[in-house]
Every structure is written in C-alpha cells, then in structure tokens.
C-alpha cells in the first residue's frame, strides 16, 4: 500500500536536543536539591509527556516548580540546539514528493514552537502538529499518533512514524503505523535491531532515498544458509518474536553488515540458530526480489553448507525444524520456489 503521510518526532529526530534536555534537567535538579540522573536514564524516557518524565525521574518533585526552573535554565542551553539531517530541505523534498507531513511530539506546544521558530523551520510545512496538550494519553500509548492520522484523514497502514526511541516504536506499533528508527537521537542500532525494528536510518537525511512512487523501499542485504545432511535440507519455523515473516518456514537467514564476509556471517547464524557444525560447499548467485507488503528489496546471497550432524538445537528465533527432501520444500512455503534451481541441483 502506498504511503500518504510521514509523521516526525521532534527531539532527536528533527533537532539535536536530547543532550541539552539532560543538562537542563540536571542543572534544575541541583538548584532545587533533587538527585541528578545519568544521561541514559533520561534518554530512555524522552518522548513521554514532560510531566510524566519528571515524575519518573524525581517522584517527589514539585512538577510545576521543576518545569519553571528547567525553562529558566534551558533558554541559555537550548541556543546550542540545531537541526538534524538537513531537516528543512528534507521536509520540503518529502512534501514535494506528495506526502502529508506531521509532527507528533511528547513535548509541550510552547517548547516545540519556540525551537522550530528559532531554527527558522516553516511551520506551514506541517499538515498537522500534535503535542503533549492535545491528548490525555501519551507515548508509548498510540493516541497522539492516532489523533494525527484522524486529522490527516489517513489510515495507519498509509503512514510512517520517524522516531529515535523505543517509546516511539511502541507507540507506532500499537497504532499500526510503519516505524523508522533514527540513530540521530537516543537509541543505538543494536537496541533497535534487538527489539525487531525493521527500518533504521542514520538520520532523516536518508529518508527521501527510501521512498519510490509513494512506497517504502529499504534494501536489505542478507545471506540464506541452506544446510543439508544425508540428502535432506533443514527447514525451520520462525517464531512470532522475529521482525519479519513470523510463524513461517524458512532457511537460516542473517543480515550482512558492512565489510563482513557473507560466508562468515552464514556460519555465525547457523551456529546461533541451530547449534550445528557445518562445512561450506558452495556460494550461489544473488537472488533479488521486492516484498511490497514489508517495503523491503531483498538482496539474498544463497550459500550451501553440509552439516556434520542432524541434531539441531534451536534458539528463540525458531520454534520447530524439519529435515526434508529438497523437492518437498515448496509444500511448506512458496518462498522456497525462489531457490528451486539450487535445490534441484543439490
């Protein structure tokens, strides 16, 4: 389905404010005699309504006094906050591509307006703006996102939310909205990937490259390890905890990282998912196909291995396994037809 709207978080996505938020909060805490916090303590909460964030960090705080103190301090600190990923030009480009643009942030309207105005972002670029005051419930609850979609008259599956935290991801998932994790804020790529976030960008400057004719397109390079033993091949049923193709029969798969040898990645994945010791037999020509539902263009390198044993030890990624005759693989998943020639020969 085509994407009609792209929604953005503010802090860590459009502006590089998380570090300034941490500094301002700690200076206010010191001034009022409250305990300070580590950077990671506040980072995991950014995206929540400000009152809720304060209540979590400092349960005994006078919230209104604390907010006033932070505001007094932050005027000096926030002058150093800048835009991320060529934000102004990216927003204009996405708008020109035909997308509706929305801002959905847990920050207060006054703060949001002040930062965007100071950084000379044209507020008319946004077709909708949702801030903390606009809903009773806040991220990770989906209400702020659903309100934005309602105002835009766009269905959840027709929208993308770009955020920098797992709170953003959980809100998007609850709302049924596609999520893109930005590494420009508070979350490392390992955290996103371990929580099954499918799409990740360095910053929003990469976004225009991931939309073609209104559709999401993320290129994913991966290995497919086909493991054989005594003339049969190994199929595994993916668990419902994996990000892509849950509860489907598959081979061993793994993402190829930059500069990584594919066969080495394949051996690592086989060991993690099956516990098998294997011998490399052959690498095959790359297979490419586009999954329109996921918005992923797969570049898959098939590699054939011989197992030294048939005894499989599954990890959390799979719930079951079978050793089957290669010609019977298509009975379990039509996906295996893409490897028909490989399976016929081997």
PyMOL commands that set and color helices and strands:
alter all, ss='L'
color gray80, all
select helices_A, chain A and resi 18-32+39-43+50-57+63-80+87-96+109-118+123-125+132-134+143-152+156-158+166-175+189-194+204-210+262-274+326-331+334-345
alter helices_A, ss='H'
color red, helices_A
select strands_A, chain A and resi 5-8+100-104+128-130+159-163+178-182+199-201+211-212+215-216+218-229+232-238+249-250+252-255+278-283+287-291+296-307+318-325
alter strands_A, ss='S'
color yellow, strands_A
deselect
rebuild
show_as cartoon
